[in-house]
Amino acid sequence: MLSRTADNLFWIARYMERAETSARLLEVGSRISLLPSAQGYRNEWDAILRSTDTQDPFTRKYGEAVQRNIESYMFFDRDNPSSVASCITQARENGRIVRTALTSQVWDALNTAFQDLREIERTPRSKLELSRLTDWTMKQAAMVRGAIDATLLRGDGYNFLNLGYALERGDATARLMDVKYYVLLPRMGVGSGIDNDQWSMMLRALSLHRAFHWAYGGEVTAAKIAHFLILNPHCPRALITCVSAANNHLGRLAKLYGKSGAAQAQAEALQAELDRLSPELIFEEGLHEFLGRFIRQTAGIAGMVHETYLSGDMR
């Protein structure tokens, strides 16, 4: 496979997962904003910007971090490369370029999402509720991924798509969890009633509330959340699940091309670290510090993937 084709496939997956992440961040902000406010709490919408490192460009364009401005920036704004509109447009463009590497079902799912987006953009904002926008985004992302899983050959193209999904989803879960750090001031601490209520809201926004209670039952606590979203291999969005998937597809690529490299080594090292961790060790380091380090590590793996596979012709 040519490296440019692999690159397009890799980024189709990353853009679709990123679109879903932006929608879920909006859902998290909306749900947390419904909780009773308390002195010492930061603006939940400002927390969304801080967790995605987009506070400065947002402030320059919009000023105050209020809900309507955040919705515009994270869903519609083409100047924001991580907005839902930007990501779906870029995913569809990457798909158009490698149309012959996709099944008709995958292309139809990408193209339908793009055409529906254009219709949404023509609809007056007064008629668009946030829940409609977030639900639509998650549905489109699921349709694309379902088409990939149901119809694509398990060759190198499939592996590059799913490698993109795995790395992007791990980054997304870490950033979604990190919203909590920016909402709660340090003096509020972990384990307060409001803290646990916010974790419950986040589980609902991640569509994992029922799954969490199936796995753990009882009260939602920070320690249980840390285990579920970081270390539980049965959780589809857990960091360890995403790293394991990245390792799987990197291993398949190494077998296909007859050699492994730095990307495989870094992913295996991260997997080994997560296998050794416990919630106690994570909180000893600091949840925010751990998540920030994980985000940097996955970015490093993505960089190695680019150097190894996506920056030169592969035969």
N, C-alpha and C positions, 0 to 999 in steps of 0.2 A: 504494500500500500504506500502511495506517495505521502510524504510528511504533511503536505498541505491538506490532503483529504483527511488524514488522521486529526490534524489540528481543527478542521471544521467540525468534525464529529465530536471531538472532545469539548468544544465550546458550545455546540448545540445543547449538550447535557448541562454544562455549567450555567448557561444563560437561563434555561428553563427552571433549573433548581433555584437559581438566584431570584427569578421572578416570584417563585413561590415563597422564598424567604422574605422578600420585601412585603408580600401580602401578609405573611404570618407575623412579621414585626408590627405592621399596622393593627393586626388583630390583638397582639399582646398589649400594645399601647392602649387600645380601646377598652379592653377588658380590665386592665389595671386601673384605668381612669374611673371606672365605675365604683371602685372601692372607696370607702370613706377616707377623706384626706386627713392627714395628721401633721402637726407641727414637726418640722425637721425632714420632711420628705421633699425630694426633688421633683421637678416636673417630669411626668412619665414620658411625655413626647420628646423632651430634651434628652432623656435617657436613650431613646431609640437612635437619635442622631449620634450620640457619643459612642454607642456600641458599634456603629457602622463607620466611624471615623469620617462622618460627613457633616459635622457641625459647622465648620468654617464655610464651605461652599454654600450650604443652606442659608446661613446667617447673612452672607453677602447678598443673596438674591431675595430672601423672604423676610429677614429680620426675626421677628418673634416666633418661637417654637410653639405654635398653637395647632390644634388638630387639623383644621382645614388646610393650613399651609403644608403640614407634614403629609397629608393625603395627596396634595397636588405634587409635592416633590417626589414622593416615593411611588406614586402610581402613574402619573401622567407626564412628568417632566422629562423631556428628551435630553435636556442638559445634564441630567443625572444618569450616568451609565448603568446604575443599578436599579433604576425605576422599573416597574413592571412593563411599561410601554417600551422602554429602551431594550430590555432583555428579550421580550417576545419578538420584537422586530429583528434584533440581531440573531436570535435563534432561527427564525424563519429565513433570513438572508443566508446564514451558513448552510441551512438545509437546501436552499435553492442552488447554491454553488455545487453541492455534492449530491444533487438530486438522484443520480444513478446509483449512489451507494446506499440509498434508502429504499425501503419498500413503499408502495403506494399508500399503505395505511399510515406509516410514520409521516410521510409528506403531507397527507390530508390532515392529520392532526395538527401539524405545525401551521399549515396554511389556514385552517379553520380558526385557530387561535388568533392569528394575525388579522384575518378579515373581521372576526367578532370584535377585536380590539378597535379597529377603525370605526365600527358602528358605535361602540361605547364612547369613543372620543367625540363623536358627533352629537351625543346625547347631552342635554343641558345638565350641568352639575347638580342643580336643585333636584333632579329626578334620580340621582345616583346615591344610594345609601352605601356606606362603607362595607357593610356585611355583604352586599351584593357583589361589590368589586373583589373582596377577598375570596368569597366562595367561588366566583367565576375563575379567578386565577388558579386556585388550587385544583379545580375541576380540569382546566386545560392542561396543567402540568401532569396530572394523573393520566389523562388521555394519551399524551405524547409518550409517557413512560410505559404505559400499558401496551401501546402499539409496538414500541421497541421490544419489549419482553415477549410479546406474542408472535411477532412476525419476522424478526431479524435473525439471520444466520449467526451462529456463535463463533464468528471469526474475529479478526483483529479489529474490524470496525465496531463490533458489539463491545469488545473490551475497552476501546477508547471512549465510547459513549459512557459505559458504566464506571470507568475510572473517573471521568469528569463528574458524574453524579456523586460518587463516593467522596471525593475530595471537597466538592462544594457543599454537600450536606453536612459533613463533619464541621467545616468552617461555620456553616449556618447555625447548627445546634449550639456551638460554643458562643456565637454572638447573641443568639436568643437568650441563652442562660445569663450572659453577661449584662443584659438589660437590668437584671435584678441588682447588680452592684451599683449601677448608676441611679436607680430609683431610691434605694435605701442609703441614708447617710451612715457612715461608719458607727456612729454612736448608737444607732438603733439596734445593731447587732443581729445575729442570726437566731431564729427560733421564737421570735415574738409571734403573737397571734396574727398580726397584719402581715408579717413576713410569710407565714405559712399560707394565708389566704392568697397572697400574690403568686406563690408557687402553684396553687390550685388553678388560678386563672391562666397561668402559663401552660400548664398541662392541657387545659381545654383548648387554648389557642393552637397548640401543637397536635390536636386530635389524639391525645394520648391519655386523657383522664381515665377512661374506662380501663385501658390496658394497664395503667399504673396500679389501679385498685385490684385488678386481677392478680398482679404480681406481688403486691405488698399488703393490700388491705389497710384498714385503719386510717390513722391520721397522716396527712401529708406533712413531712418534715424535710428540712434541708438535707439531712444525711441520706434519707431515702431517695430524694430527688437526685442527689449527686451520684448515688449508685445507679439509679435507673437511667439517667441521661448521659452518664459518662462510662460506666463500667459493666452494665448489664447487656450481654450479647444477644438477649432475646428482644431488646427494644430496637425497633427499626431505625430510630434516629440517634441512638447512643453513639458517642464518639468511638467506642471500641468496635461497634458494628461497622461504622464507616471505614475505620482504618483496616479492619479485617477484609472488607470488600475491596478496598484499594490494593491490599496485598494480594488478594486472589487474582484480580485482573492484571496486576503487574506481573505476577508469576506466570499467568497464561501468555502474556506478551513475551516474556523472557523465553518461554518454551517455543513459541511460534518463530521468534527471530534467532533462537539459538544462543542467546547470551543475556546476562543480567548486568545491571549497572548501579549507579549511585541511588537512583530512585527506589529500586528494590531494597537496597541496604537501609536507607533512611526509613522507609515504611516498616520494614521488619524491626528496626530498633524502636520505633514508636509503638508498635504492637507489643513488643516485649515489655516496654515500660508500663503500658496500660495494664498488662496482665499482672504486674507486680503491685499495682496501686490498690489503695483502699480509700473510702471516704475520709477516714481520719487523716491519712497522709495528705490528701488533697486540701482539706481545711487547714492543716498545719502549714502548708505552703501558702495558702490563701486562694480562695476560689477564683477571684479575679486574676490573680497572678498566674495560676495554673491555666486558665482559659486563654489568657493572652499568649502564653508560651505555646499552647497547643495550636493556636491560630498561626503563629510564626512557623511552627514545625510543618504544618500542612502546606503552607505557602512554599516552604523550602522543597517539599516533595514535588509540588506542582512545577516549581522551577526546574528541578531535575528531570521531570517528565518532558518538559519543553526542550531541554538541552539534548536529551537522549533520543527522543522520538519525533518531535514536532518542528525542529529547526533545520532539518536536512532531509534529502530524499531517502526513503526506506524501500527496500526491495523485498 
